[in-house]
Amino acid sequence: MADLPGLDLPIGGLRAVELSERGAAAYAGKLLRRLGADLVKVEPPEGDPLRRDGSRRHEADGRTTTAAFDFFNEGKTSEAVSDPARLRELVAGADAFILDLEPRRYEAWGLDADALAGLGCGVVCAITPFGLSGPYRDYRGPEIVTSAFGGSSVGIGAPGRPPLRMPLSQTAIQAGLVAAIAALGDAYEGEEREAAEGARVVDIAESDVWATVHTGTTVVSYLFSNRLRSRQGRRVLGQPYPHQLFRCSDGWIAIQASERHQHQLFIEMVGSPEWAAERRFGSRLDMNDRHADEVDALLAPWFEARTRQQVFEECRARNIPAAPVRTVADVRADADLQAAGAFERFEGASGVELTLPAPPFRFAEAELAPPGPVPPPPEAP
Amino acid sequence: MLLQGVRVLDFGWVWAGAVPGQMLAFLGAEVIKVETRKRLDYMRQGRAIVKDAPDTEQQPMFHNINRGKLSLSIDFTAEASRELLLDLAAHCDVAIQNFAPGVLDRYGLGYEALRERRPDLVMLSLSGGGQQGPLRELRSYASTIAAFSGLDSLCGYPGEEPLGVQQSYPDPNASLHGAVAILAALIRRKRTGCGDHIDLSQLAAGMQTSAEAMAWLDLFGEVPGPLGNLPPNEEPLHDCFRCGGDDEWIAVAAEDEAQLAAVAALTGAPPDDPAAVRDALEAWCAQRDPRGAMEALQGAGVPAGAVTTAKDRFEDPHYRARGTYVETEHPSIGWELVYRAPWIWPDEVPLVNDRAPLMGEHNEYVVCDLLGRPREDLDRLTAEQVLY
């Protein structure tokens, strides 16, 4: 960062190297690149495996990509590396090296999971499914596995039927975020640190990312209340009614009226029916946990007589938090989002022009790096 | 400590607003949570966990997501609080807030006002639909962001109607995006001397989680519905299977023929018939507990993971070995278990392990030590319920 280039970019001049096989390091790399980092994506000669597997594959005119690969890798500069010495050369002197190899894959890259500190960069963010320590450290972890073990799947689905994983590549996104935070935290301090001290190695387990910031709060709830999250279809237990989806004439709407006054406004919205005051429904919490099916049935005619947009507008008029369950096509067609510049266009690796969400943060004083085409697979050496 | 010397004025509340400050605390920043009894953080409300009566100090959610912070209890709607908070802003590097857009401005505590006292302040404003434009008025919770961003439409059994994600995933998701942005702005500040105001829309953050499905629109001309446990492509096995206990399950994926053969060998199925392997695996899992099945499958090279409940994670030897949940002593509850930061740093970067603060526990530190005001000010402001 000696000559302070790119001062309009939040982290212009910061150097980062990404080695991704499972998406997480790639999402971290995307965030850092858009924030201004000088990012090199390292790929094996046959390309990042996410170009073919782990997300739905698309092939056109002999070119292959996946949906997740395109989203995670727009605008990147990629270098094909077959010689581990070249990887070490790229990493040496970088501010951050972010990798998401499963431990069994380290050897193929000439890396040793226990000796990453010798790499001579600022920080190494080592993302693995289960971490660099613990009895399960060598276990394999595609999304369906980390979503289950981390405690997310247990609450998605219907009672008695199989739990469902978080859709798409949520583990990659969340672990990538944590890696980006670690890399930036280190870089903030790092300008005063001697490079000779060796790299700091941050052990980021995808299972921990789920089990802490996402599902960690449920553990202490369990210890004190003995309450466990379970699959309840379109609602959750332990919350005041309503906290769920309702069926309207043309689809579903999510309504959450957690506060007392919101619950009251909700009851007024649906016409203040007499049954709502009946003692047998008890508290708002009891109404949700014990009587929700009955209450839903009583409310069904009201909702089915309205579109989700009509209900949404009625909720907005009362400041009741609500939103229609939208398909991704609905989201992309949202004129308000389009006007707000929420989408951006770039060319994917199979040659298709994509319109996808822009990064979610806006800086009043700084710029983001623009989106760019997804790099094509490395040339055959 | 990586963020040694960084002080944070943290108006963030509930969940999405609390976690960005927590991440900075985990990295060593001094995070001062600004809160008030006049309008309690929802996370301080609810059933007490070791008492019968409501108690603001007995909420486990709060203890998790505000760990490592200090607490200043102050009614910022009171006129007399404004000057104190502006003085405090002058001592802070970062401010975080997730009130509805315009609320802080109304009390003279918006970005422009704070910046007058601290010109290089880095501020994060997080809200449902961002600070500008027609979505500015959007009132949201995580559940409504999940619906509005498209994520809910992808959660459910394939071919059926959506069930939704039914967890507060969009909250920490927005928080983590916010922490990334704050740190980036702090790095820029270090190099330029300039602060910044970050506008983070929780809806836009949520759309990062459904973006991959938006690519389907362009790549395949399809609008995806509920994806359930469908494999990404033609992986031969990819589902959750019922185990022996009560509502116990395991996720298993055989991503190629070799892994399918390993499942076949383990379960005694013919290796060349995926349907037969699936049937055999179902029968095999039904006789085992999820952890034993996970260890056997992973031992054979097959990706598998127990579908854990909170109880399972509490008891799990792997999480235990990694210290994923740590013990703290809380004055009101005593022993409790909270989650640690989502990473493990080497020893020279210690993990922060302070408990969550009591309401107003650090009023004296802020008013007298930090702002240098006399003790009488503290007493007077407390008596006037400004510090409240």
Boltz contact constraints between the chains, C-beta under 6 A:
constraints:
  - contact:
      token1: [A, 4]
      token2: [B, 191]
      max_distance: 6.0
  - contact:
      token1: [A, 7]
      token2: [B, 192]
      max_distance: 6.0
  - contact:
      token1: [A, 10]
      token2: [B, 184]
      max_distance: 6.0
  - contact:
      token1: [A, 10]
      token2: [B, 185]
      max_distance: 6.0
  - contact:
      token1: [A, 10]
      token2: [B, 188]
      max_distance: 6.0
  - contact:
      token1: [A, 11]
      token2: [B, 184]
      max_distance: 6.0
  - contact:
      token1: [A, 11]
      token2: [B, 187]
      max_distance: 6.0
  - contact:
      token1: [A, 31]
      token2: [B, 180]
      max_distance: 6.0
  - contact:
      token1: [A, 35]
      token2: [B, 184]
      max_distance: 6.0
  - contact:
      token1: [A, 54]
      token2: [B, 232]
      max_distance: 6.0
  - contact:
      token1: [A, 55]
      token2: [B, 232]
      max_distance: 6.0
  - contact:
      token1: [A, 56]
      token2: [B, 232]
      max_distance: 6.0
  - contact:
      token1: [A, 57]
      token2: [B, 233]
      max_distance: 6.0
  - contact:
      token1: [A, 58]
      token2: [B, 219]
      max_distance: 6.0
  - contact:
      token1: [A, 67]
      token2: [B, 212]
      max_distance: 6.0
  - contact:
      token1: [A, 67]
      token2: [B, 215]
      max_distance: 6.0
  - contact:
      token1: [A, 67]
      token2: [B, 216]
      max_distance: 6.0
  - contact:
      token1: [A, 67]
      token2: [B, 219]
      max_distance: 6.0
  - contact:
      token1: [A, 68]
      token2: [B, 212]
      max_distance: 6.0
  - contact:
      token1: [A, 70]
      token2: [B, 215]
      max_distance: 6.0
  - contact:
      token1: [A, 71]
      token2: [B, 211]
      max_distance: 6.0
  - contact:
      token1: [A, 71]
      token2: [B, 212]
      max_distance: 6.0
  - contact:
      token1: [A, 71]
      token2: [B, 215]
      max_distance: 6.0
  - contact:
      token1: [A, 131]
      token2: [B, 322]
      max_distance: 6.0
  - contact:
      token1: [A, 134]
      token2: [B, 318]
      max_distance: 6.0
  - contact:
      token1: [A, 134]
      token2: [B, 321]
      max_distance: 6.0
  - contact:
      token1: [A, 134]
      token2: [B, 322]
      max_distance: 6.0
  - contact:
      token1: [A, 135]
      token2: [B, 317]
      max_distance: 6.0
  - contact:
      token1: [A, 135]
      token2: [B, 318]
      max_distance: 6.0
  - contact:
      token1: [A, 136]
      token2: [B, 318]
      max_distance: 6.0
  - contact:
      token1: [A, 139]
      token2: [B, 298]
      max_distance: 6.0
  - contact:
      token1: [A, 140]
      token2: [B, 303]
      max_distance: 6.0
  - contact:
      token1: [A, 142]
      token2: [B, 253]
      max_distance: 6.0
  - contact:
      token1: [A, 142]
      token2: [B, 303]
      max_distance: 6.0
  - contact:
      token1: [A, 144]
      token2: [B, 251]
      max_distance: 6.0
  - contact:
      token1: [A, 144]
      token2: [B, 253]
      max_distance: 6.0
  - contact:
      token1: [A, 145]
      token2: [B, 251]
      max_distance: 6.0
  - contact:
      token1: [A, 145]
      token2: [B, 303]
      max_distance: 6.0
  - contact:
      token1: [A, 145]
      token2: [B, 305]
      max_distance: 6.0
  - contact:
      token1: [A, 148]
      token2: [B, 251]
      max_distance: 6.0
  - contact:
      token1: [A, 148]
      token2: [B, 305]
      max_distance: 6.0
  - contact:
      token1: [A, 148]
      token2: [B, 307]
      max_distance: 6.0
  - contact:
      token1: [A, 149]
      token2: [B, 305]
      max_distance: 6.0
  - contact:
      token1: [A, 149]
      token2: [B, 306]
      max_distance: 6.0
  - contact:
      token1: [A, 149]
      token2: [B, 308]
      max_distance: 6.0
  - contact:
      token1: [A, 151]
      token2: [B, 308]
      max_distance: 6.0
  - contact:
      token1: [A, 151]
      token2: [B, 313]
      max_distance: 6.0
  - contact:
      token1: [A, 153]
      token2: [B, 307]
      max_distance: 6.0
  - contact:
      token1: [A, 154]
      token2: [B, 307]
      max_distance: 6.0
  - contact:
      token1: [A, 154]
      token2: [B, 309]
      max_distance: 6.0
  - contact:
      token1: [A, 155]
      token2: [B, 166]
      max_distance: 6.0
  - contact:
      token1: [A, 155]
      token2: [B, 167]
      max_distance: 6.0
  - contact:
      token1: [A, 156]
      token2: [B, 155]
      max_distance: 6.0
  - contact:
      token1: [A, 162]
      token2: [B, 240]
      max_distance: 6.0
  - contact:
      token1: [A, 163]
      token2: [B, 240]
      max_distance: 6.0
  - contact:
      token1: [A, 163]
      token2: [B, 249]
      max_distance: 6.0
  - contact:
      token1: [A, 163]
      token2: [B, 307]
      max_distance: 6.0
  - contact:
      token1: [A, 164]
      token2: [B, 228]
      max_distance: 6.0
  - contact:
      token1: [A, 164]
      token2: [B, 229]
      max_distance: 6.0
  - contact:
      token1: [A, 165]
      token2: [B, 229]
      max_distance: 6.0
  - contact:
      token1: [A, 167]
      token2: [B, 154]
      max_distance: 6.0
  - contact:
      token1: [A, 167]
      token2: [B, 155]
      max_distance: 6.0
  - contact:
      token1: [A, 167]
      token2: [B, 227]
      max_distance: 6.0
  - contact:
      token1: [A, 168]
      token2: [B, 212]
      max_distance: 6.0
  - contact:
      token1: [A, 169]
      token2: [B, 212]
      max_distance: 6.0
  - contact:
      token1: [A, 177]
      token2: [B, 176]
      max_distance: 6.0
  - contact:
      token1: [A, 178]
      token2: [B, 342]
      max_distance: 6.0
  - contact:
      token1: [A, 180]
      token2: [B, 180]
      max_distance: 6.0
  - contact:
      token1: [A, 181]
      token2: [B, 23]
      max_distance: 6.0
  - contact:
      token1: [A, 181]
      token2: [B, 179]
      max_distance: 6.0
  - contact:
      token1: [A, 181]
      token2: [B, 180]
      max_distance: 6.0
  - contact:
      token1: [A, 182]
      token2: [B, 343]
      max_distance: 6.0
  - contact:
      token1: [A, 184]
      token2: [B, 183]
      max_distance: 6.0
  - contact:
      token1: [A, 185]
      token2: [B, 2]
      max_distance: 6.0
  - contact:
      token1: [A, 185]
      token2: [B, 27]
      max_distance: 6.0
  - contact:
      token1: [A, 185]
      token2: [B, 183]
      max_distance: 6.0
  - contact:
      token1: [A, 187]
      token2: [B, 187]
      max_distance: 6.0
  - contact:
      token1: [A, 188]
      token2: [B, 186]
      max_distance: 6.0
  - contact:
      token1: [A, 188]
      token2: [B, 187]
      max_distance: 6.0
  - contact:
      token1: [A, 189]
      token2: [B, 2]
      max_distance: 6.0
  - contact:
      token1: [A, 200]
      token2: [B, 346]
      max_distance: 6.0
  - contact:
      token1: [A, 201]
      token2: [B, 346]
      max_distance: 6.0
  - contact:
      token1: [A, 202]
      token2: [B, 343]
      max_distance: 6.0
  - contact:
      token1: [A, 202]
      token2: [B, 345]
      max_distance: 6.0
  - contact:
      token1: [A, 203]
      token2: [B, 344]
      max_distance: 6.0
  - contact:
      token1: [A, 204]
      token2: [B, 343]
      max_distance: 6.0
  - contact:
      token1: [A, 208]
      token2: [B, 324]
      max_distance: 6.0
  - contact:
      token1: [A, 208]
      token2: [B, 342]
      max_distance: 6.0
  - contact:
      token1: [A, 209]
      token2: [B, 342]
      max_distance: 6.0
  - contact:
      token1: [A, 211]
      token2: [B, 313]
      max_distance: 6.0
  - contact:
      token1: [A, 211]
      token2: [B, 324]
      max_distance: 6.0
  - contact:
      token1: [A, 212]
      token2: [B, 339]
      max_distance: 6.0
  - contact:
      token1: [A, 212]
      token2: [B, 342]
      max_distance: 6.0
  - contact:
      token1: [A, 213]
      token2: [B, 172]
      max_distance: 6.0
  - contact:
      token1: [A, 213]
      token2: [B, 342]
      max_distance: 6.0
  - contact:
      token1: [A, 214]
      token2: [B, 172]
      max_distance: 6.0
  - contact:
      token1: [A, 216]
      token2: [B, 64]
      max_distance: 6.0
  - contact:
      token1: [A, 216]
      token2: [B, 339]
      max_distance: 6.0
  - contact:
      token1: [A, 217]
      token2: [B, 61]
      max_distance: 6.0
  - contact:
      token1: [A, 217]
      token2: [B, 64]
      max_distance: 6.0
  - contact:
      token1: [A, 218]
      token2: [B, 310]
      max_distance: 6.0
  - contact:
      token1: [A, 219]
      token2: [B, 310]
      max_distance: 6.0
  - contact:
      token1: [A, 219]
      token2: [B, 313]
      max_distance: 6.0
  - contact:
      token1: [A, 219]
      token2: [B, 314]
      max_distance: 6.0
  - contact:
      token1: [A, 219]
      token2: [B, 325]
      max_distance: 6.0
  - contact:
      token1: [A, 220]
      token2: [B, 60]
      max_distance: 6.0
  - contact:
      token1: [A, 220]
      token2: [B, 336]
      max_distance: 6.0
  - contact:
      token1: [A, 220]
      token2: [B, 337]
      max_distance: 6.0
  - contact:
      token1: [A, 221]
      token2: [B, 60]
      max_distance: 6.0
  - contact:
      token1: [A, 222]
      token2: [B, 310]
      max_distance: 6.0
  - contact:
      token1: [A, 222]
      token2: [B, 311]
      max_distance: 6.0
  - contact:
      token1: [A, 223]
      token2: [B, 337]
      max_distance: 6.0
  - contact:
      token1: [A, 224]
      token2: [B, 49]
      max_distance: 6.0
  - contact:
      token1: [A, 228]
      token2: [B, 309]
      max_distance: 6.0
  - contact:
      token1: [A, 228]
      token2: [B, 310]
      max_distance: 6.0
  - contact:
      token1: [A, 233]
      token2: [B, 163]
      max_distance: 6.0
  - contact:
      token1: [A, 234]
      token2: [B, 163]
      max_distance: 6.0
  - contact:
      token1: [A, 234]
      token2: [B, 164]
      max_distance: 6.0
  - contact:
      token1: [A, 236]
      token2: [B, 166]
      max_distance: 6.0
  - contact:
      token1: [A, 245]
      token2: [B, 164]
      max_distance: 6.0
  - contact:
      token1: [A, 254]
      token2: [B, 143]
      max_distance: 6.0
  - contact:
      token1: [A, 254]
      token2: [B, 144]
      max_distance: 6.0
  - contact:
      token1: [A, 254]
      token2: [B, 147]
      max_distance: 6.0
  - contact:
      token1: [A, 256]
      token2: [B, 141]
      max_distance: 6.0
  - contact:
      token1: [A, 256]
      token2: [B, 143]
      max_distance: 6.0
  - contact:
      token1: [A, 319]
      token2: [B, 139]
      max_distance: 6.0
  - contact:
      token1: [A, 321]
      token2: [B, 139]
      max_distance: 6.0
  - contact:
      token1: [A, 321]
      token2: [B, 140]
      max_distance: 6.0
  - contact:
      token1: [A, 321]
      token2: [B, 141]
      max_distance: 6.0
  - contact:
      token1: [A, 321]
      token2: [B, 144]
      max_distance: 6.0
  - contact:
      token1: [A, 322]
      token2: [B, 144]
      max_distance: 6.0
  - contact:
      token1: [A, 323]
      token2: [B, 144]
      max_distance: 6.0
  - contact:
      token1: [A, 323]
      token2: [B, 147]
      max_distance: 6.0
  - contact:
      token1: [A, 323]
      token2: [B, 148]
      max_distance: 6.0
  - contact:
      token1: [A, 325]
      token2: [B, 147]
      max_distance: 6.0
  - contact:
      token1: [A, 325]
      token2: [B, 152]
      max_distance: 6.0
  - contact:
      token1: [A, 325]
      token2: [B, 153]
      max_distance: 6.0
  - contact:
      token1: [A, 325]
      token2: [B, 162]
      max_distance: 6.0
  - contact:
      token1: [A, 326]
      token2: [B, 150]
      max_distance: 6.0
  - contact:
      token1: [A, 327]
      token2: [B, 153]
      max_distance: 6.0
  - contact:
      token1: [A, 327]
      token2: [B, 223]
      max_distance: 6.0
  - contact:
      token1: [A, 328]
      token2: [B, 150]
      max_distance: 6.0
  - contact:
      token1: [A, 328]
      token2: [B, 210]
      max_distance: 6.0
  - contact:
      token1: [A, 328]
      token2: [B, 213]
      max_distance: 6.0
  - contact:
      token1: [A, 328]
      token2: [B, 214]
      max_distance: 6.0
  - contact:
      token1: [A, 329]
      token2: [B, 217]
      max_distance: 6.0
  - contact:
      token1: [A, 329]
      token2: [B, 223]
      max_distance: 6.0
  - contact:
      token1: [A, 331]
      token2: [B, 150]
      max_distance: 6.0
  - contact:
      token1: [A, 332]
      token2: [B, 214]
      max_distance: 6.0
  - contact:
      token1: [A, 336]
      token2: [B, 134]
      max_distance: 6.0
  - contact:
      token1: [A, 336]
      token2: [B, 135]
      max_distance: 6.0
  - contact:
      token1: [A, 340]
      token2: [B, 133]
      max_distance: 6.0
  - contact:
      token1: [A, 342]
      token2: [B, 204]
      max_distance: 6.0
  - contact:
      token1: [A, 352]
      token2: [B, 218]
      max_distance: 6.0
  - contact:
      token1: [A, 352]
      token2: [B, 219]
      max_distance: 6.0
  - contact:
      token1: [A, 354]
      token2: [B, 215]
      max_distance: 6.0
  - contact:
      token1: [A, 354]
      token2: [B, 218]
      max_distance: 6.0
  - contact:
      token1: [A, 356]
      token2: [B, 211]
      max_distance: 6.0
  - contact:
      token1: [A, 356]
      token2: [B, 214]
      max_distance: 6.0
  - contact:
      token1: [A, 357]
      token2: [B, 207]
      max_distance: 6.0
  - contact:
      token1: [A, 357]
      token2: [B, 208]
      max_distance: 6.0
  - contact:
      token1: [A, 357]
      token2: [B, 211]
      max_distance: 6.0
  - contact:
      token1: [A, 360]
      token2: [B, 177]
      max_distance: 6.0
  - contact:
      token1: [A, 360]
      token2: [B, 200]
      max_distance: 6.0
  - contact:
      token1: [A, 360]
      token2: [B, 201]
      max_distance: 6.0
  - contact:
      token1: [A, 360]
      token2: [B, 204]
      max_distance: 6.0
  - contact:
      token1: [A, 360]
      token2: [B, 205]
      max_distance: 6.0
  - contact:
      token1: [A, 361]
      token2: [B, 181]
      max_distance: 6.0
  - contact:
      token1: [A, 361]
      token2: [B, 198]
      max_distance: 6.0
  - contact:
      token1: [A, 361]
      token2: [B, 200]
      max_distance: 6.0
  - contact:
      token1: [A, 362]
      token2: [B, 199]
      max_distance: 6.0
  - contact:
      token1: [A, 363]
      token2: [B, 196]
      max_distance: 6.0
  - contact:
      token1: [A, 363]
      token2: [B, 198]
      max_distance: 6.0
  - contact:
      token1: [A, 364]
      token2: [B, 196]
      max_distance: 6.0
  - contact:
      token1: [A, 364]
      token2: [B, 197]
      max_distance: 6.0
  - contact:
      token1: [A, 365]
      token2: [B, 194]
      max_distance: 6.0
  - contact:
      token1: [A, 365]
      token2: [B, 196]
      max_distance: 6.0
  - contact:
      token1: [A, 366]
      token2: [B, 188]
      max_distance: 6.0
  - contact:
      token1: [A, 366]
      token2: [B, 196]
      max_distance: 6.0
